[in-house]
Every structure is written in C-alpha cells, then in structure tokens.
Amino acid sequence: MNLAIRLAWTNVLVPKPQAEPLLEAISKFKVTFAPLVPTMYIGILDHPDLAHTDLTTIKGCFSGSAPLPLEVIRKFEEKTGAIIVEGYGLTESSPVTHVNPFRGQRKVGSIGIPLPETECRIVDLEDNTKEVPVGESGELLIRGPQIMKGYLNKPDETAKTLTRDGFLCTGDVAKMDEDGYFYIVDRIKDMIISGGYNVYPRDIDEVLYDHPKVLEACAVGIPHSKRGEAVKVFVVLKQGQAMTENEVIDYCATKLAKYNCRCPLNSGRNCPSPMWAKSCARICENSTDNGIEACTLASLTISLDAD
C-alpha cells in the first residue's frame, strides 16, 4: 500500500481477499500490480472463473509472508505473462530485508538480495559466531536500519534474538549463492531431525506441489519412538481429484531421498488446510485414524514413517 501511495498509483482494496473477489477486482479495475500471498495465488489458479478472466493487465506481482512454491510461480506467470518476485522480512525487521529486483536479474525461488544498508550473514546452526561458506545452509542473521531495537519489556527474549553486535537472529535456515542471492531453506523450528538426518519440510512440499492432483501440501515433524521424529504430510487435492496413499508413496519415492520418504506409511488425521498444518502439528501428531478419510476439502493426510 505504501509503495502505491508513494508512486501515486490507485489502490484497489479487497476486504476479503479470496479468489473470487480478487478475480473480480482484477477484471474490473484492470489491475497492473498485485502484491499477494501464496494462498491467494493458489486460490486464483484453482478457481473456475480463471478460465474466463483476463489477467493480462497484470505486469508485476510480489509474494511474501511464506515461500511460494515454484510450480505455482510457473503456472501463474504462464496465465498472466507477469513476473512474480519474492521478498523476505519479519515483524522484527519492519518488515522487509530482501527482495528480487524487478529490473535486473531475478532468480526464481530466491528471496533476492538485501536492501540498501542491510548486512547479512549465514552462520553455523550451532554457533552463530561462525559463518558458513557460500552455498552452504545456516541461520540467516540480518543487521540494518530497519531492525528492531528489542522486544518491549522483554530483555531476556531480546538477548536471545539480537546478537551483541546488533544482528537479528531470524530463526530461518538460508543459503547464499555466488551472486549474493539468498534462498530460504526452512524455519529452524520446522526442520525435522529423523534418525540423525536433517529433513527440510519445504523440500517435500515442493515435490508434492509438482503433482498434478495436488492443490496444497505441507510437511511437519511428529514424534517417533525410534528416530526422534518422522514426517507427516498434509495434502489438499484439486477439486474432483482422488488419490491413494500408494500414489503418494510411489511419487515421493522417485523425487525424494530415502530418509525423507520411507515405508510403511500410515494415514493420519485430516487437517482443514496445509497452510494451517504447522500451527496444528501438536494436534495432528496425536492422530490415530486408520485409512484415508474423505472430507469437504478432499484433504489427504499421510504419515511418512521413517522405519
């Protein structure tokens, strides 16, 4: 909104930003720039009105708040001819620290490069004073004029989050390539440690988003008696589609390392939407349902057991 005001653009406000009103607004006002979040892109692509809505007025899009699956980027850009750039930030960074340039080199799947006067480090997950080599994964630390001074009346939390030299510990696993572009691998808290292996849920999510029957997908970690954690996947199918556990197993087996996807698989509790699955992980981990249940959102929940 501030960008549009600064550039004297017309702001089109959509009170309920769901697929149908978004498509109506784009068609009615001939929108040229669309800053959306991943659920909105996914909803638009799956809506029946998309077939007879002209989206070619859109010249550029921005995506934030969560990683945008590469398959969604590809499909949306095919439909619109627009360019989607991803950015990155946190509440503690008020809020943006990285963005892909609209003019210049854009790297799909990357959060882009740091904003001016923003410094970044990728540090060892066990020792945040030790930087890791280019191309290796570690925690992303950020320092700049947009970083908070601290949490109000919470000195202990502030000390855990800000280093002595003013870097913000983001809690995100990231890596930087040779050109200085950054990539978010996953949240440290979301990383699954199964049998000594680090499993990043986003890697599994990306594979499932590539499946033609899958609308949304989300992987979370659940307790496992032998391996510490196992992977549970939540899948929402596209309208009218059906899928069995074996289909998911066979598909994942061709795309993922063995420690990411091992048999046998057991079905788990249905969750309303993968976008909420990480928040609901503690509830879902106690699931004891057997077999695949049908529900109004055609969701399929399976457990990728590490045994």
Secondary structure, DSSP 4 states (H G I P E B T S, - for coil): -HHHHHTTPPP---SS-SHHHHHHHHHHHT--EEEE-HHHHHHHHH-GGGGG---TT--EEEE-SSPPPHHHHHHHHHHH--EEEEEEE-GGGSSEEEE--SSS---TT--BEEPTT-EEEEE-SS-TTSBPPTT--EEEEEESTTS-S--TT-HHHHHHHB-TTS-EEEEEEEEE-TTS-EEEEEETTT-EEETTEEE-HHHHHHHHHTSTTEEEEEEEEEEETTTEEEEEEEEEEPTT----HHHHHHHHHHHS-TTTS-S-EEE----S-GGGTTTTHHHHTT----SPPP-TT-EEEEEE---
